[in-house]
Amino acid sequence: MQQFSNSALEALIQQAISDGASDIHLSSGTYGALRVHGELNYIEAHGIFTKEDLEAFIKNILNESQLERFTRTGDLDFAYTYDTQRFRGSAYREMRGVSLTFRLVPSVIRSIDELGLPAILKTMSQKHRGLFLATGPTGHGKSSTLAAIIGEINHNRKAHIVTIEDPIEYIHTPAMSVIHQREIGHDTENFASGIRHVLRQDPDVIMIGEMRDLETISAAITAAETGHLVFGTLHTQDASQSIERIVDVFPPHQQNQIRLQLAYTLLGICSQQLIPTQGVKGRVCATEILITTPAIRASIREGKTSSIRNAMLTGMSFGMHTMEQDLVRLFREGRISKSTAKDFAYDQAEIERVMSTNM
């Protein structure tokens, strides 16, 4: 169990765990704050935390190497465990002093069914090569989705799974598969380097915590192209935007080649948002699913990403749906309100059209 010199900090962390908070925010000179069911509130009961409180806390929870990096750069992502609760942490300096943000990582890896995710993700877990992306805003469950897919593989296939994360969040216990989890800055230098080296480690499945730059995206596409099943995340909104982001990260003279590679390797995209539920406080996952059919592969090759959405609207038989279609489903099931569905839609005109259909 992690030891603390500040009882107020420990009390706030214990409250976050008991309240089911998703995030903790600690800032110099103010109260701590918790995000519960997407709503962020200051918690005054534990008092104001000083710069000295937080600096002492950082020294207490970081190892020597981490502390050196934080002192040198002013930013650090890390993971640690309090009691049995695992956290993904980010420490950073700002104008008032030191601040920290913690994401609580569930101790149990929930399955695809338990998360309420589309069954087509199970089909993706059975593939043997190609690239599948989980996309969406920060804090909307992409890591949980990938953990569920990796868990599906782990319990149903004899595969060698390697994850490259920053930091490691969910800890997988090997079942049918062999699993190795590698952390940036501790086990490997960076994402791109980790992917290059993992190709020599006989992997069947590679999970990349974040495809954040040209070198990482290029290495991920190469890994998929050379016969591996690759999963990764992007901070993009919808399926079409995700494809454009990947292409646009490359210099203009390489973009045609990347379109060809992406058309060949991409299996699909799950774009997701966590939506406030109606009645009982909580959040439910709404998704948009793209599956790369021959028509969509042709659109990617030809750079006609605008036609992808039309293919998705009529692609239900392939397991596809748009965000608007899923929001309307959740509304009709009584899980979210009509106004919430409209607020979280990517395309306002489209959700009005879908809502007016079959009313």
C-alpha positions as CSV (number, residue, x, y, z in Angstrom):
1,M,0.0,0.0,0.0
2,Q,1.3,3.4,-1.0
3,Q,2.4,5.5,2.1
4,F,1.5,9.2,2.3
5,S,2.8,12.0,4.5
6,N,-0.3,14.0,4.0
7,S,-3.5,12.6,5.4
8,A,-5.8,15.0,3.5
9,L,-4.3,13.8,0.2
10,E,-4.9,10.2,1.3
11,A,-8.5,11.0,2.3
12,L,-9.2,12.6,-1.1
13,I,-7.8,9.6,-2.9
14,Q,-9.9,7.2,-0.8
15,Q,-13.0,9.4,-1.5
16,A,-12.3,9.2,-5.2
17,I,-12.2,5.4,-5.0
18,S,-15.4,5.1,-2.9
19,D,-17.3,7.6,-5.0
20,G,-16.4,5.9,-8.3
21,A,-14.6,9.0,-9.6
22,S,-12.9,8.7,-13.0
23,D,-10.3,11.5,-12.3
24,I,-8.6,13.4,-9.5
25,H,-7.2,16.9,-10.0
26,L,-4.7,18.4,-7.6
27,S,-3.5,22.0,-7.9
28,S,-1.3,24.2,-5.8
29,G,-3.3,26.7,-3.7
30,T,-6.8,25.3,-4.1
31,Y,-9.0,22.4,-3.2
32,G,-8.7,19.0,-4.9
33,A,-11.4,18.1,-7.5
34,L,-13.0,14.9,-8.5
35,R,-14.8,14.0,-11.8
36,V,-17.7,11.6,-11.2
37,H,-19.9,10.6,-14.1
38,G,-18.3,13.2,-16.2
39,E,-19.0,16.1,-13.8
40,L,-16.0,17.9,-12.2
41,N,-16.4,19.4,-8.7
42,Y,-14.1,20.8,-6.0
43,I,-14.0,18.8,-2.8
44,E,-13.6,21.3,0.1
45,A,-13.8,18.7,2.9
46,H,-10.1,17.9,2.7
47,G,-8.8,21.5,2.6
48,I,-6.6,23.5,0.3
49,F,-3.4,21.8,-1.0
50,T,-0.2,23.9,-1.0
51,K,2.6,23.8,-3.5
52,E,4.7,22.2,-0.7
53,D,2.1,19.5,-0.2
54,L,2.1,18.5,-3.8
55,E,5.9,18.6,-4.2
56,A,6.2,16.3,-1.2
57,F,3.6,14.0,-2.7
58,I,5.4,13.8,-6.0
59,K,8.7,13.0,-4.3
60,N,6.8,10.3,-2.4
61,I,5.2,8.5,-5.3
62,L,7.9,8.8,-8.0
63,N,11.0,6.8,-8.3
64,E,14.4,8.4,-8.7
65,S,14.4,8.2,-12.5
66,Q,10.9,9.6,-12.8
67,L,11.7,12.4,-10.4
68,E,14.8,13.4,-12.5
69,R,12.7,13.5,-15.7
70,F,10.0,15.6,-14.1
71,T,12.5,18.0,-12.6
72,R,14.2,18.4,-16.0
73,T,11.1,18.6,-18.2
74,G,8.3,19.8,-16.0
75,D,6.0,17.1,-17.4
76,L,5.7,13.4,-16.5
77,D,3.2,10.6,-17.3
78,F,3.4,7.6,-14.9
79,A,1.4,4.8,-13.3
80,Y,1.2,3.7,-9.6
81,T,-0.9,1.7,-7.3
82,Y,-2.5,2.8,-4.0
83,D,-3.7,-0.3,-2.1
84,T,-5.3,-2.3,-4.9
85,Q,-6.3,0.7,-7.0
86,R,-4.2,1.5,-10.1
87,F,-3.9,5.0,-11.4
88,R,-2.6,6.7,-14.5
89,G,-1.0,9.9,-13.4
90,S,0.3,13.1,-15.1
91,A,2.4,15.6,-13.1
92,Y,3.1,19.0,-14.6
93,R,4.2,22.5,-13.6
94,E,2.0,25.6,-14.1
95,M,2.0,29.2,-13.1
96,R,1.0,28.5,-9.5
97,G,3.3,25.6,-8.9
98,V,2.8,21.8,-9.2
99,S,-0.4,20.1,-10.5
100,L,-1.3,16.5,-10.9
101,T,-4.1,14.6,-12.6
102,F,-4.9,11.0,-11.9
103,R,-7.1,8.7,-14.0
104,L,-8.5,5.7,-11.9
105,V,-8.0,2.5,-13.9
106,P,-10.5,-0.2,-13.1
107,S,-9.0,-3.2,-11.4
108,V,-11.1,-5.6,-13.4
109,I,-10.9,-5.7,-17.2
110,R,-14.5,-5.6,-18.4
111,S,-15.4,-7.6,-21.5
112,I,-16.8,-6.3,-24.7
113,D,-20.3,-7.3,-23.6
114,E,-20.0,-5.8,-20.2
115,L,-19.0,-2.5,-21.7
116,G,-21.9,-2.6,-24.0
117,L,-19.7,-2.4,-27.1
118,P,-20.8,-3.7,-30.5
119,A,-20.3,-7.4,-31.1
120,I,-18.3,-6.7,-34.3
121,L,-15.4,-5.9,-32.0
122,K,-15.2,-9.7,-31.2
123,T,-14.9,-10.3,-34.9
124,M,-12.0,-7.8,-35.0
125,S,-10.3,-9.8,-32.2
126,Q,-10.3,-12.9,-34.3
127,K,-8.4,-11.3,-37.2
128,H,-4.8,-12.3,-37.8
129,R,-3.5,-9.2,-39.6
130,G,-4.4,-5.6,-40.2
131,L,-5.0,-2.3,-38.3
132,F,-8.0,-1.5,-36.0
133,L,-8.4,1.9,-34.4
134,A,-10.2,3.1,-31.3
135,T,-10.8,6.9,-31.6
136,G,-12.5,9.6,-29.6
137,P,-11.9,12.4,-27.1
138,T,-9.6,12.0,-24.1
139,G,-11.4,10.2,-21.2
140,H,-14.1,8.5,-23.3
141,G,-13.1,4.9,-22.8
142,K,-10.7,4.1,-25.6
143,S,-8.2,2.4,-23.3
144,S,-11.1,0.3,-21.8
145,T,-12.2,-0.7,-25.3
146,L,-8.7,-1.9,-26.3
147,A,-8.3,-3.7,-23.0
148,A,-11.6,-5.5,-23.6
149,I,-10.4,-6.5,-27.1
150,I,-7.0,-7.7,-25.8
151,G,-8.9,-9.6,-23.1
152,E,-11.1,-11.3,-25.7
153,I,-7.9,-12.4,-27.5
154,N,-6.2,-13.5,-24.3
155,H,-9.0,-15.8,-23.3
156,N,-9.8,-17.3,-26.7
157,R,-6.6,-17.5,-28.7
158,K,-3.1,-18.9,-28.4
159,A,-1.3,-15.7,-29.4
160,H,1.7,-13.6,-28.4
161,I,0.4,-10.2,-27.4
162,V,2.7,-7.2,-26.9
163,T,1.4,-3.9,-25.6
164,I,3.3,-0.6,-25.8
165,E,1.8,1.9,-23.4
166,D,2.5,5.3,-21.8
167,P,2.0,4.4,-19.0
168,I,0.7,0.8,-18.6
169,E,-2.9,1.0,-17.4
170,Y,-4.8,-2.3,-17.4
171,I,-2.7,-5.2,-16.2
172,H,-3.5,-8.4,-18.2
173,T,-3.0,-11.9,-16.6
174,P,-2.0,-14.4,-19.3
175,A,-4.7,-17.0,-20.0
176,M,-4.5,-18.7,-23.4
177,S,-2.1,-16.1,-24.7
178,V,1.4,-15.0,-23.9
179,I,1.3,-11.3,-22.9
180,H,4.1,-8.8,-22.5
181,Q,3.3,-5.2,-21.5
182,R,6.0,-2.5,-22.2
183,E,6.0,1.0,-20.8
184,I,7.4,4.0,-22.5
185,G,10.4,5.5,-20.7
186,H,10.9,2.4,-18.6
187,D,10.9,-0.7,-20.9
188,T,11.3,1.0,-24.3
189,E,12.4,4.5,-25.4
190,N,9.2,5.6,-27.3
191,F,6.3,4.2,-29.3
192,A,8.1,4.1,-32.7
193,S,11.2,2.4,-31.3
194,G,9.0,-0.1,-29.3
195,I,7.1,-1.1,-32.5
196,R,10.3,-1.5,-34.5
197,H,11.8,-3.8,-31.9
198,V,8.6,-5.8,-31.3
199,L,8.7,-7.0,-34.9
200,R,11.7,-9.1,-33.9
201,Q,9.9,-10.6,-30.9
202,D,7.5,-13.0,-32.7
203,P,4.3,-11.0,-31.9
204,D,0.9,-12.0,-33.2
205,V,-0.9,-9.0,-31.7
206,I,0.5,-5.5,-31.0
207,M,-1.4,-2.9,-29.0
208,I,-0.2,0.7,-29.3
209,G,-1.4,3.0,-26.5
210,E,-1.4,6.1,-28.6
211,M,-0.5,6.8,-32.3
212,R,0.6,10.3,-31.7
213,D,3.2,11.2,-34.4
214,L,4.3,10.4,-38.0
215,E,7.0,7.9,-36.9
216,T,4.6,5.9,-34.7
217,I,1.8,5.9,-37.3
218,S,4.2,4.8,-40.0
219,A,5.6,2.0,-37.8
220,A,2.1,0.8,-36.9
221,I,1.0,0.6,-40.6
222,T,4.2,-1.3,-41.5
223,A,3.5,-3.7,-38.6
224,A,0.0,-4.3,-39.9
225,E,1.3,-4.6,-43.5
226,T,3.8,-7.3,-42.5
227,G,1.2,-9.7,-41.2
228,H,0.5,-8.6,-37.6
229,L,-2.8,-7.6,-35.9
230,V,-2.3,-4.1,-34.6
231,F,-4.6,-2.1,-32.4
232,G,-4.1,1.6,-31.6
233,T,-5.8,4.8,-30.5
234,L,-6.2,8.3,-32.1
235,H,-7.6,11.5,-30.6
236,T,-9.9,12.1,-33.5
237,Q,-13.7,12.5,-33.7
238,D,-15.2,10.3,-36.4
239,A,-14.0,7.6,-38.8
240,S,-13.5,9.9,-41.8
241,Q,-11.5,12.4,-39.7
242,S,-9.3,9.5,-38.4
243,I,-8.4,8.5,-41.9
244,E,-7.7,12.1,-42.9
245,R,-5.5,12.6,-39.8
246,I,-3.4,9.6,-40.6
247,V,-2.8,10.7,-44.2
248,D,-2.3,14.4,-43.3
249,V,0.5,13.6,-40.8
250,F,2.7,12.5,-43.8
251,P,4.5,14.9,-46.2
252,P,2.5,15.5,-49.4
253,H,4.8,13.4,-51.6
254,Q,4.1,10.4,-49.4
255,Q,0.3,10.7,-49.0
256,N,-0.7,8.7,-52.1
257,Q,1.4,5.8,-50.9
258,I,0.0,6.0,-47.4
259,R,-3.6,5.9,-48.8
260,L,-2.7,2.7,-50.6
261,Q,-1.2,1.1,-47.5
262,L,-4.1,2.2,-45.3
263,A,-6.6,0.9,-47.8
264,Y,-4.9,-2.4,-47.7
265,T,-4.3,-2.7,-43.9
266,L,-7.1,-0.9,-42.2
267,L,-9.7,-3.3,-40.7
268,G,-12.0,-0.8,-39.2
269,I,-12.5,2.1,-36.7
270,C,-14.5,2.4,-33.5
271,S,-15.2,6.0,-32.6
272,Q,-16.7,6.5,-29.2
273,Q,-18.1,8.9,-26.6
274,L,-19.3,8.4,-23.0
275,I,-22.8,10.0,-22.8
276,P,-24.6,11.0,-19.6
277,T,-27.5,8.7,-18.9
278,Q,-31.0,9.7,-18.2
279,G,-32.5,9.3,-14.8
280,V,-29.8,7.5,-12.9
281,K,-26.4,9.2,-12.8
282,G,-23.9,7.5,-15.0
283,R,-22.5,7.3,-18.5
284,V,-23.1,5.0,-21.4
285,C,-20.9,4.4,-24.4
286,A,-22.1,5.5,-27.8
287,T,-20.1,4.3,-30.8
288,E,-19.6,4.8,-34.5
289,I,-18.3,1.7,-36.4
290,L,-16.5,1.7,-39.7
291,I,-15.6,-1.7,-41.4
292,T,-13.4,-1.5,-44.4
293,T,-15.5,-3.0,-47.2
294,P,-14.2,-3.1,-50.8
295,A,-16.2,0.2,-51.4
296,I,-14.5,1.9,-48.5
297,R,-11.1,0.6,-49.4
298,A,-11.6,2.2,-52.9
299,S,-12.7,5.5,-51.2
300,I,-9.5,5.5,-49.1
301,R,-7.3,4.8,-52.1
302,E,-8.8,7.5,-54.1
303,G,-8.9,10.1,-51.3
304,K,-12.7,10.3,-51.4
305,T,-13.2,10.3,-47.6
306,S,-16.4,12.3,-48.0
307,S,-18.1,9.2,-49.5
308,I,-17.2,7.0,-46.5
309,R,-20.0,8.4,-44.4
310,N,-22.6,7.5,-47.0
311,A,-21.2,3.9,-47.1
312,M,-21.5,3.7,-43.3
313,L,-25.1,4.9,-43.4
314,T,-26.1,1.9,-45.5
315,G,-23.6,-0.5,-44.1
316,M,-25.5,-2.0,-41.2
317,S,-25.3,-5.5,-42.7
318,F,-21.5,-5.3,-42.4
319,G,-21.7,-4.2,-38.7
320,M,-21.4,-0.5,-39.4
321,H,-23.4,2.4,-37.9
322,T,-22.8,6.2,-37.5
323,M,-22.7,8.0,-34.2
324,E,-26.1,9.5,-34.9
325,Q,-27.7,6.1,-35.5
326,D,-26.3,4.8,-32.1
327,L,-27.3,8.0,-30.2
328,V,-30.9,7.5,-31.6
329,R,-30.8,3.9,-30.5
330,L,-29.8,4.9,-27.0
331,F,-32.6,7.5,-26.9
332,R,-35.2,5.0,-28.1
333,E,-34.1,2.6,-25.4
334,G,-34.7,5.4,-22.8
335,R,-31.0,5.5,-21.7
336,I,-30.3,9.0,-22.8
337,S,-32.5,12.1,-23.4
338,K,-33.4,13.5,-26.8
339,S,-31.5,16.7,-26.0
340,T,-28.4,14.8,-24.9
341,A,-28.5,12.8,-28.1
342,K,-28.5,16.0,-30.1
343,D,-25.8,17.6,-28.0
344,F,-23.4,14.7,-28.6
345,A,-24.1,14.2,-32.3
346,Y,-21.3,14.7,-34.8
347,D,-23.8,15.9,-37.5
348,Q,-26.9,17.8,-36.4
349,A,-28.7,17.5,-39.7
350,E,-28.1,13.8,-39.7
351,I,-29.4,13.2,-36.2
352,E,-32.6,15.2,-37.0
353,R,-33.1,13.1,-40.1
354,V,-32.5,9.8,-38.2
355,M,-34.8,10.9,-35.4
356,S,-37.6,11.8,-37.8
357,T,-37.3,8.3,-39.4
358,N,-39.6,5.6,-37.9
359,M,-41.0,8.1,-35.3
